[in-house]
Amino acid sequence: MTPAGHLSVSYISGRSIKNISLSAVLIGAVMPDLDFVFIFFDWFNQVHRVLTHNLIFVLFFSITGFLAAPKERKKAVCLGLFTGGILHLLIDSVMDNNPSNGIGIAFLWPISNDFFSPFNLLEVQHKFGWNEPFKMFRSLLPTMLYEVPFYLAALFLFLRQKAARVSPHVS
């Protein structure tokens, strides 16, 4: 899923959970893709969906957020980061079309190198890497079609909230 897709799903989910930091949910939603800092290295395909797409990374990042947050926001920030991160992992585990390092995510890495994917919504493409950006972009088009309803739902919720602030009579 693209970053916009992860943000949309997390925004919708975060809006439905009380006592959670929506900002932290959105940050948590994109943090597993921190591994993209390595995109220009030849070995990127071997680490993508491994180093940062696992439960230990999400827990570590959530605990770090807990420690860094102001006292009155610790629980909301930690829960938000964890929620966004887990949503990201779950989505990526079922939407993967690049088998260059396995289908799904390395959910229990470094304890296990096995990839987790309960099912896959996307057709697996031939093996290619991020060093072929046009092929990768072309492979993202089907993914983006899955994302459109989430974009629209998130936009609807955002605009509805904005309208409610302007006119308190809108529910």
N, C-alpha and C positions, 0 to 999 in steps of 0.2 A: 504494500500500500504506500502511496505517496505521503509526504509530510502533511499535505492538506487533508488527506483522507484520515490519517491518524488524529489530527487536530479536530476534525469534524466529529468523528465517533466519540472522542474523549470529551468534547464540549457538550454533546448531547447527554452522555452518561454523567458527567460531572454536575450538570444542571439538575439531575434527578436525585442527587445524594445530599442529604442535609449535613451540616457541620463539616464541610470539606472545603478546601481551598481550590476554587476553580482554576486559578492561575497555576497552582502546583499540579493539578491534573493535566493541564496543557503542557507544562514543562516535562512532566513525566512521560507524556505521550510521544515526545520527540527525542528524549534522551537515549533510548536504545540505538538510535541512528547516529549517535556520536562517533561510531566507528567509521563514518564517512570521512573523517579527517585523514584516513589512510587510503582514500580512493585512488590516488595517483601512484601508489606503490604496486608493484607486480603481484604481491601476495595478498592484496585486498580481498579477492574472492575467497581465499582460504579462511579469512577471519570474519568476514561479514556474516551476520546472524549467529556468531559464536561468542566473541569477547563481550559484547554488550547486550546480546539477546538471550539472557538467561536469568534465572531466579536470583542468583547471588548478586548480580549487578543491580537488579531492581531493588533488592533488599538493602544493599550497600548505599545506593543513591538515596533511598527513602530515609535511612537512618542518618545519613549525612545532612539531609534536609531538616530532619527532626532536631539535630544538634545545632544547626545554624539558625533555626527559626526563633522568633521572639517567644518568650514563655507562654503567652496566651494563645499562640497560633501553632505550637509544636504538633499537636495531634492532627489538626486540620491539614497542615502542610505535609506531614509524613503520610497520612492516609491519601492525600491527593497525588503525591508523587508515586506511591505504590499503585494506586488505581490506574493512573495514566500509563505507567510502565507495564503492568500486567495486561491491560487492554492492548497495548502495542504488541506484546509477545503473542497473545492469543490470535490477533489479526494476522500477524506475519506467519503464524504456524499453519494457517489455512489458506493463505494467499501467496503462493510462491511458484513462479514459473521458470526460475533459473536454477537448474540442478548442478551448477558448477561446484558447489560445496555440500550438496545434500538438499532435500526438500524439507522445509519447515525451519525450526530453530533448535539450537542446542540448549534446550530448557534447563538441564541440570549440569551444564558445563561449569567448572572443570571436573566435577565428580564423574560425569559420563560424557563421552563424545557423541552419543547417539542424538540424532535429530528427531524432533517431535513434530508430527503433523497428523492429527486425528483424521483429517480429510483435506483435500485440496480443491479449491474452487476454480483454479486456473489450469489451463492446458499447459503442460510442461513444454517449453521450447527446447530447441537444440542447445547444446552446451556452448555458451559464450560468456564473456566476462565484461566487466565495466570498462575495459579498455576499448570496447566497441560501442561507443555511445549511441549511434544511430540504431543499432540492433536492440540495445537496451530500451531506448525510448519507444521504439515500435512495440516491444514486448509489454510496455507499461499501459498501452492504450486499452486493452481489455480490463486491466485492473481499474483504470480510471472510470470505466463505465459502471463498475460495481460501486464506485465511490459517489457518483452523482446524487443518488437519493440522500446520502449522508450530508453532502454539501448543502442541499436544499433544506433539509430538516434543521441543520445547525443555523443556517441563515434565517429561517423562519423563527426559530426560538430567539435568536439574537434580536431580530427586528421587533418581535413581540415584546421582549423585555424592554427594549429602547422605547417603544410606544407606551408601555405601562409607566415608565418614568415621566414621560411628557404629560400623559393624561391618566390620572389614577383610576379612572372609571373603566379602563380596558383591562380585561382579565386574561 
